[in-house]
Amino acid sequence: MRSLLYIIAVILIIGWAISVFAYSATGLIHTLLVIAVISFLLGIIRSPSTV
């Protein structure tokens, strides 16, 4: 599940970056960024500590 969240986060960040440079959908750009950040944070929070 953790790797799936990272994959989703990376895909959404790439989509956000492409949208920023294309200026196509302003509302969708920020929604993708927020979803990507949330997915990334959930992956970090749920991952077991490797220390």
mmCIF file of the N, C-alpha and C atoms, coordinates in Angstrom:
data_MODEL
# 
_entry.id   MODEL 
# 
loop_
_atom_site.group_PDB 
_atom_site.id 
_atom_site.type_symbol 
_atom_site.label_atom_id 
_atom_site.label_alt_id 
_atom_site.label_comp_id 
_atom_site.label_asym_id 
_atom_site.label_entity_id 
_atom_site.label_seq_id 
_atom_site.pdbx_PDB_ins_code 
_atom_site.Cartn_x 
_atom_site.Cartn_y 
_atom_site.Cartn_z 
_atom_site.occupancy 
_atom_site.B_iso_or_equiv 
_atom_site.pdbx_formal_charge 
_atom_site.auth_seq_id 
_atom_site.auth_comp_id 
_atom_site.auth_asym_id 
_atom_site.auth_atom_id 
_atom_site.pdbx_PDB_model_num 
ATOM 1   N N  . MET A 1 1  ? 0.824  -1.195 0.000   1.00 0.00 ? 1  MET A N  1 
ATOM 2   C CA . MET A 1 1  ? 0.000  0.000  0.000   1.00 0.00 ? 1  MET A CA 1 
ATOM 3   C C  . MET A 1 1  ? 0.867  1.258  0.000   1.00 0.00 ? 1  MET A C  1 
ATOM 4   N N  . ARG A 1 2  ? 2.001  1.185  0.693   1.00 0.00 ? 2  ARG A N  1 
ATOM 5   C CA . ARG A 1 2  ? 2.873  2.358  0.782   1.00 0.00 ? 2  ARG A CA 1 
ATOM 6   C C  . ARG A 1 2  ? 3.424  2.728  -0.588  1.00 0.00 ? 2  ARG A C  1 
ATOM 7   N N  . SER A 1 3  ? 3.861  1.744  -1.362  1.00 0.00 ? 3  SER A N  1 
ATOM 8   C CA . SER A 1 3  ? 4.414  2.044  -2.678  1.00 0.00 ? 3  SER A CA 1 
ATOM 9   C C  . SER A 1 3  ? 3.338  2.573  -3.618  1.00 0.00 ? 3  SER A C  1 
ATOM 10  N N  . LEU A 1 4  ? 2.106  2.112  -3.444  1.00 0.00 ? 4  LEU A N  1 
ATOM 11  C CA . LEU A 1 4  ? 1.011  2.609  -4.260  1.00 0.00 ? 4  LEU A CA 1 
ATOM 12  C C  . LEU A 1 4  ? 0.767  4.086  -3.992  1.00 0.00 ? 4  LEU A C  1 
ATOM 13  N N  . LEU A 1 5  ? 0.836  4.495  -2.732  1.00 0.00 ? 5  LEU A N  1 
ATOM 14  C CA . LEU A 1 5  ? 0.654  5.911  -2.394  1.00 0.00 ? 5  LEU A CA 1 
ATOM 15  C C  . LEU A 1 5  ? 1.764  6.763  -3.000  1.00 0.00 ? 5  LEU A C  1 
ATOM 16  N N  . TYR A 1 6  ? 2.994  6.262  -2.983  1.00 0.00 ? 6  TYR A N  1 
ATOM 17  C CA . TYR A 1 6  ? 4.101  7.002  -3.581  1.00 0.00 ? 6  TYR A CA 1 
ATOM 18  C C  . TYR A 1 6  ? 3.915  7.134  -5.094  1.00 0.00 ? 6  TYR A C  1 
ATOM 19  N N  . ILE A 1 7  ? 3.459  6.060  -5.737  1.00 0.00 ? 7  ILE A N  1 
ATOM 20  C CA . ILE A 1 7  ? 3.229  6.097  -7.179  1.00 0.00 ? 7  ILE A CA 1 
ATOM 21  C C  . ILE A 1 7  ? 2.151  7.116  -7.514  1.00 0.00 ? 7  ILE A C  1 
ATOM 22  N N  . ILE A 1 8  ? 1.055  7.101  -6.744  1.00 0.00 ? 8  ILE A N  1 
ATOM 23  C CA . ILE A 1 8  ? -0.025 8.063  -6.971  1.00 0.00 ? 8  ILE A CA 1 
ATOM 24  C C  . ILE A 1 8  ? 0.476  9.484  -6.752  1.00 0.00 ? 8  ILE A C  1 
ATOM 25  N N  . ALA A 1 9  ? 1.249  9.683  -5.697  1.00 0.00 ? 9  ALA A N  1 
ATOM 26  C CA . ALA A 1 9  ? 1.773  11.018 -5.407  1.00 0.00 ? 9  ALA A CA 1 
ATOM 27  C C  . ALA A 1 9  ? 2.674  11.512 -6.540  1.00 0.00 ? 9  ALA A C  1 
ATOM 28  N N  . VAL A 1 10 ? 3.536  10.657 -7.042  1.00 0.00 ? 10 VAL A N  1 
ATOM 29  C CA . VAL A 1 10 ? 4.450  11.053 -8.125  1.00 0.00 ? 10 VAL A CA 1 
ATOM 30  C C  . VAL A 1 10 ? 3.669  11.374 -9.391  1.00 0.00 ? 10 VAL A C  1 
ATOM 31  N N  . ILE A 1 11 ? 2.679  10.555 -9.723  1.00 0.00 ? 11 ILE A N  1 
ATOM 32  C CA . ILE A 1 11 ? 1.865  10.801 -10.916 1.00 0.00 ? 11 ILE A CA 1 
ATOM 33  C C  . ILE A 1 11 ? 1.128  12.128 -10.795 1.00 0.00 ? 11 ILE A C  1 
ATOM 34  N N  . LEU A 1 12 ? 0.565  12.396 -9.619  1.00 0.00 ? 12 LEU A N  1 
ATOM 35  C CA . LEU A 1 12 ? -0.167 13.638 -9.429  1.00 0.00 ? 12 LEU A CA 1 
ATOM 36  C C  . LEU A 1 12 ? 0.745  14.860 -9.459  1.00 0.00 ? 12 LEU A C  1 
ATOM 37  N N  . ILE A 1 13 ? 1.942  14.734 -8.910  1.00 0.00 ? 13 ILE A N  1 
ATOM 38  C CA . ILE A 1 13 ? 2.889  15.853 -8.949  1.00 0.00 ? 13 ILE A CA 1 
ATOM 39  C C  . ILE A 1 13 ? 3.336  16.126 -10.386 1.00 0.00 ? 13 ILE A C  1 
ATOM 40  N N  . ILE A 1 14 ? 3.556  15.073 -11.159 1.00 0.00 ? 14 ILE A N  1 
ATOM 41  C CA . ILE A 1 14 ? 3.927  15.255 -12.567 1.00 0.00 ? 14 ILE A CA 1 
ATOM 42  C C  . ILE A 1 14 ? 2.784  15.919 -13.328 1.00 0.00 ? 14 ILE A C  1 
ATOM 43  N N  . GLY A 1 15 ? 1.561  15.460 -13.071 1.00 0.00 ? 15 GLY A N  1 
ATOM 44  C CA . GLY A 1 15 ? 0.398  16.081 -13.713 1.00 0.00 ? 15 GLY A CA 1 
ATOM 45  C C  . GLY A 1 15 ? 0.249  17.533 -13.329 1.00 0.00 ? 15 GLY A C  1 
ATOM 46  N N  . TRP A 1 16 ? 0.512  17.831 -12.067 1.00 0.00 ? 16 TRP A N  1 
ATOM 47  C CA . TRP A 1 16 ? 0.443  19.218 -11.601 1.00 0.00 ? 16 TRP A CA 1 
ATOM 48  C C  . TRP A 1 16 ? 1.499  20.071 -12.296 1.00 0.00 ? 16 TRP A C  1 
ATOM 49  N N  . ALA A 1 17 ? 2.715  19.560 -12.389 1.00 0.00 ? 17 ALA A N  1 
ATOM 50  C CA . ALA A 1 17 ? 3.798  20.315 -13.026 1.00 0.00 ? 17 ALA A CA 1 
ATOM 51  C C  . ALA A 1 17 ? 3.487  20.582 -14.496 1.00 0.00 ? 17 ALA A C  1 
ATOM 52  N N  . ILE A 1 18 ? 2.946  19.584 -15.178 1.00 0.00 ? 18 ILE A N  1 
ATOM 53  C CA . ILE A 1 18 ? 2.590  19.775 -16.585 1.00 0.00 ? 18 ILE A CA 1 
ATOM 54  C C  . ILE A 1 18 ? 1.489  20.823 -16.712 1.00 0.00 ? 18 ILE A C  1 
ATOM 55  N N  . SER A 1 19 ? 0.514  20.765 -15.829 1.00 0.00 ? 19 SER A N  1 
ATOM 56  C CA . SER A 1 19 ? -0.600 21.721 -15.876 1.00 0.00 ? 19 SER A CA 1 
ATOM 57  C C  . SER A 1 19 ? -0.141 23.137 -15.579 1.00 0.00 ? 19 SER A C  1 
ATOM 58  N N  . VAL A 1 20 ? 0.817  23.281 -14.673 1.00 0.00 ? 20 VAL A N  1 
ATOM 59  C CA . VAL A 1 20 ? 1.326  24.623 -14.351 1.00 0.00 ? 20 VAL A CA 1 
ATOM 60  C C  . VAL A 1 20 ? 1.954  25.244 -15.595 1.00 0.00 ? 20 VAL A C  1 
ATOM 61  N N  . PHE A 1 21 ? 2.729  24.475 -16.325 1.00 0.00 ? 21 PHE A N  1 
ATOM 62  C CA . PHE A 1 21 ? 3.395  25.023 -17.496 1.00 0.00 ? 21 PHE A CA 1 
ATOM 63  C C  . PHE A 1 21 ? 2.440  25.205 -18.678 1.00 0.00 ? 21 PHE A C  1 
ATOM 64  N N  . ALA A 1 22 ? 1.354  24.461 -18.702 1.00 0.00 ? 22 ALA A N  1 
ATOM 65  C CA . ALA A 1 22 ? 0.405  24.566 -19.805 1.00 0.00 ? 22 ALA A CA 1 
ATOM 66  C C  . ALA A 1 22 ? -0.677 25.607 -19.531 1.00 0.00 ? 22 ALA A C  1 
ATOM 67  N N  . TYR A 1 23 ? -0.868 26.001 -18.282 1.00 0.00 ? 23 TYR A N  1 
ATOM 68  C CA . TYR A 1 23 ? -1.905 26.959 -17.888 1.00 0.00 ? 23 TYR A CA 1 
ATOM 69  C C  . TYR A 1 23 ? -3.290 26.535 -18.359 1.00 0.00 ? 23 TYR A C  1 
ATOM 70  N N  . SER A 1 24 ? -3.582 25.235 -18.319 1.00 0.00 ? 24 SER A N  1 
ATOM 71  C CA . SER A 1 24 ? -4.834 24.772 -18.897 1.00 0.00 ? 24 SER A CA 1 
ATOM 72  C C  . SER A 1 24 ? -6.008 24.837 -17.920 1.00 0.00 ? 24 SER A C  1 
ATOM 73  N N  . ALA A 1 25 ? -5.846 24.259 -16.721 1.00 0.00 ? 25 ALA A N  1 
ATOM 74  C CA . ALA A 1 25 ? -6.963 24.201 -15.774 1.00 0.00 ? 25 ALA A CA 1 
ATOM 75  C C  . ALA A 1 25 ? -6.471 24.675 -14.415 1.00 0.00 ? 25 ALA A C  1 
ATOM 76  N N  . THR A 1 26 ? -6.781 25.908 -14.063 1.00 0.00 ? 26 THR A N  1 
ATOM 77  C CA . THR A 1 26 ? -6.208 26.484 -12.845 1.00 0.00 ? 26 THR A CA 1 
ATOM 78  C C  . THR A 1 26 ? -6.715 25.814 -11.581 1.00 0.00 ? 26 THR A C  1 
ATOM 79  N N  . GLY A 1 27 ? -7.994 25.489 -11.494 1.00 0.00 ? 27 GLY A N  1 
ATOM 80  C CA . GLY A 1 27 ? -8.532 24.853 -10.291 1.00 0.00 ? 27 GLY A CA 1 
ATOM 81  C C  . GLY A 1 27 ? -8.007 23.434 -10.133 1.00 0.00 ? 27 GLY A C  1 
ATOM 82  N N  . LEU A 1 28 ? -7.869 22.729 -11.231 1.00 0.00 ? 28 LEU A N  1 
ATOM 83  C CA . LEU A 1 28 ? -7.413 21.349 -11.196 1.00 0.00 ? 28 LEU A CA 1 
ATOM 84  C C  . LEU A 1 28 ? -5.946 21.251 -10.786 1.00 0.00 ? 28 LEU A C  1 
ATOM 85  N N  . ILE A 1 29 ? -5.160 22.250 -11.128 1.00 0.00 ? 29 ILE A N  1 
ATOM 86  C CA . ILE A 1 29 ? -3.734 22.253 -10.802 1.00 0.00 ? 29 ILE A CA 1 
ATOM 87  C C  . ILE A 1 29 ? -3.528 22.150 -9.294  1.00 0.00 ? 29 ILE A C  1 
ATOM 88  N N  . HIS A 1 30 ? -4.201 22.987 -8.564  1.00 0.00 ? 30 HIS A N  1 
ATOM 89  C CA . HIS A 1 30 ? -4.011 23.026 -7.121  1.00 0.00 ? 30 HIS A CA 1 
ATOM 90  C C  . HIS A 1 30 ? -4.644 21.821 -6.439  1.00 0.00 ? 30 HIS A C  1 
ATOM 91  N N  . THR A 1 31 ? -5.723 21.310 -7.002  1.00 0.00 ? 31 THR A N  1 
ATOM 92  C CA . THR A 1 31 ? -6.342 20.100 -6.461  1.00 0.00 ? 31 THR A CA 1 
ATOM 93  C C  . THR A 1 31 ? -5.384 18.920 -6.591  1.00 0.00 ? 31 THR A C  1 
ATOM 94  N N  . LEU A 1 32 ? -4.722 18.792 -7.730  1.00 0.00 ? 32 LEU A N  1 
ATOM 95  C CA . LEU A 1 32 ? -3.745 17.711 -7.920  1.00 0.00 ? 32 LEU A CA 1 
ATOM 96  C C  . LEU A 1 32 ? -2.593 17.834 -6.937  1.00 0.00 ? 32 LEU A C  1 
ATOM 97  N N  . LEU A 1 33 ? -2.133 19.046 -6.713  1.00 0.00 ? 33 LEU A N  1 
ATOM 98  C CA . LEU A 1 33 ? -1.030 19.249 -5.780  1.00 0.00 ? 33 LEU A CA 1 
ATOM 99  C C  . LEU A 1 33 ? -1.429 18.863 -4.367  1.00 0.00 ? 33 LEU A C  1 
ATOM 100 N N  . VAL A 1 34 ? -2.601 19.266 -3.932  1.00 0.00 ? 34 VAL A N  1 
ATOM 101 C CA . VAL A 1 34 ? -3.058 18.945 -2.584  1.00 0.00 ? 34 VAL A CA 1 
ATOM 102 C C  . VAL A 1 34 ? -3.222 17.434 -2.413  1.00 0.00 ? 34 VAL A C  1 
ATOM 103 N N  . ILE A 1 35 ? -3.800 16.756 -3.397  1.00 0.00 ? 35 ILE A N  1 
ATOM 104 C CA . ILE A 1 35 ? -3.975 15.304 -3.310  1.00 0.00 ? 35 ILE A CA 1 
ATOM 105 C C  . ILE A 1 35 ? -2.622 14.604 -3.282  1.00 0.00 ? 35 ILE A C  1 
ATOM 106 N N  . ALA A 1 36 ? -1.666 15.084 -4.073  1.00 0.00 ? 36 ALA A N  1 
ATOM 107 C CA . ALA A 1 36 ? -0.340 14.482 -4.093  1.00 0.00 ? 36 ALA A CA 1 
ATOM 108 C C  . ALA A 1 36 ? 0.368  14.651 -2.760  1.00 0.00 ? 36 ALA A C  1 
ATOM 109 N N  . VAL A 1 37 ? 0.272  15.829 -2.172  1.00 0.00 ? 37 VAL A N  1 
ATOM 110 C CA . VAL A 1 37 ? 0.920  16.070 -0.879  1.00 0.00 ? 37 VAL A CA 1 
ATOM 111 C C  . VAL A 1 37 ? 0.284  15.210 0.203   1.00 0.00 ? 37 VAL A C  1 
ATOM 112 N N  . ILE A 1 38 ? -1.036 15.097 0.197   1.00 0.00 ? 38 ILE A N  1 
ATOM 113 C CA . ILE A 1 38 ? -1.723 14.262 1.185   1.00 0.00 ? 38 ILE A CA 1 
ATOM 114 C C  . ILE A 1 38 ? -1.311 12.798 1.025   1.00 0.00 ? 38 ILE A C  1 
ATOM 115 N N  . SER A 1 39 ? -1.245 12.309 -0.216  1.00 0.00 ? 39 SER A N  1 
ATOM 116 C CA . SER A 1 39 ? -0.832 10.921 -0.442  1.00 0.00 ? 39 SER A CA 1 
ATOM 117 C C  . SER A 1 39 ? 0.596  10.683 0.042   1.00 0.00 ? 39 SER A C  1 
ATOM 118 N N  . PHE A 1 40 ? 1.469  11.629 -0.226  1.00 0.00 ? 40 PHE A N  1 
ATOM 119 C CA . PHE A 1 40 ? 2.862  11.505 0.198   1.00 0.00 ? 40 PHE A CA 1 
ATOM 120 C C  . PHE A 1 40 ? 2.970  11.493 1.719   1.00 0.00 ? 40 PHE A C  1 
ATOM 121 N N  . LEU A 1 41 ? 2.242  12.387 2.376   1.00 0.00 ? 41 LEU A N  1 
ATOM 122 C CA . LEU A 1 41 ? 2.276  12.441 3.837   1.00 0.00 ? 41 LEU A CA 1 
ATOM 123 C C  . LEU A 1 41 ? 1.684  11.175 4.460   1.00 0.00 ? 41 LEU A C  1 
ATOM 124 N N  . LEU A 1 42 ? 0.618  10.654 3.885   1.00 0.00 ? 42 LEU A N  1 
ATOM 125 C CA . LEU A 1 42 ? 0.047  9.403  4.391   1.00 0.00 ? 42 LEU A CA 1 
ATOM 126 C C  . LEU A 1 42 ? 1.047  8.257  4.254   1.00 0.00 ? 42 LEU A C  1 
ATOM 127 N N  . GLY A 1 43 ? 1.780  8.238  3.159   1.00 0.00 ? 43 GLY A N  1 
ATOM 128 C CA . GLY A 1 43 ? 2.801  7.215  2.978   1.00 0.00 ? 43 GLY A CA 1 
ATOM 129 C C  . GLY A 1 43 ? 3.912  7.318  4.005   1.00 0.00 ? 43 GLY A C  1 
ATOM 130 N N  . ILE A 1 44 ? 4.311  8.526  4.341   1.00 0.00 ? 44 ILE A N  1 
ATOM 131 C CA . ILE A 1 44 ? 5.357  8.735  5.341   1.00 0.00 ? 44 ILE A CA 1 
ATOM 132 C C  . ILE A 1 44 ? 4.844  8.376  6.737   1.00 0.00 ? 44 ILE A C  1 
ATOM 133 N N  . ILE A 1 45 ? 3.620  8.788  7.051   1.00 0.00 ? 45 ILE A N  1 
ATOM 134 C CA . ILE A 1 45 ? 3.062  8.534  8.381   1.00 0.00 ? 45 ILE A CA 1 
ATOM 135 C C  . ILE A 1 45 ? 2.839  7.041  8.601   1.00 0.00 ? 45 ILE A C  1 
ATOM 136 N N  . ARG A 1 46 ? 2.356  6.340  7.576   1.00 0.00 ? 46 ARG A N  1 
ATOM 137 C CA . ARG A 1 46 ? 2.037  4.913  7.733   1.00 0.00 ? 46 ARG A CA 1 
ATOM 138 C C  . ARG A 1 46 ? 3.245  3.996  7.619   1.00 0.00 ? 46 ARG A C  1 
ATOM 139 N N  . SER A 1 47 ? 4.366  4.506  7.133   1.00 0.00 ? 47 SER A N  1 
ATOM 140 C CA . SER A 1 47 ? 5.533  3.659  6.957   1.00 0.00 ? 47 SER A CA 1 
ATOM 141 C C  . SER A 1 47 ? 6.165  3.338  8.309   1.00 0.00 ? 47 SER A C  1 
ATOM 142 N N  . PRO A 1 48 ? 6.616  2.093  8.477   1.00 0.00 ? 48 PRO A N  1 
ATOM 143 C CA . PRO A 1 48 ? 7.277  1.755  9.733   1.00 0.00 ? 48 PRO A CA 1 
ATOM 144 C C  . PRO A 1 48 ? 8.637  2.440  9.843   1.00 0.00 ? 48 PRO A C  1 
ATOM 145 N N  . SER A 1 49 ? 9.012  2.741  11.048  1.00 0.00 ? 49 SER A N  1 
ATOM 146 C CA . SER A 1 49 ? 10.281 3.416  11.278  1.00 0.00 ? 49 SER A CA 1 
ATOM 147 C C  . SER A 1 49 ? 11.442 2.464  10.991  1.00 0.00 ? 49 SER A C  1 
ATOM 148 N N  . THR A 1 50 ? 12.423 2.928  10.235  1.00 0.00 ? 50 THR A N  1 
ATOM 149 C CA . THR A 1 50 ? 13.571 2.084  9.881   1.00 0.00 ? 50 THR A CA 1 
ATOM 150 C C  . THR A 1 50 ? 14.808 2.487  10.655  1.00 0.00 ? 50 THR A C  1 
ATOM 151 N N  . VAL A 1 51 ? 14.668 3.237  11.718  1.00 0.00 ? 51 VAL A N  1 
ATOM 152 C CA . VAL A 1 51 ? 15.816 3.701  12.497  1.00 0.00 ? 51 VAL A CA 1 
ATOM 153 C C  . VAL A 1 51 ? 16.314 2.600  13.400  1.00 0.00 ? 51 VAL A C  1 
# 
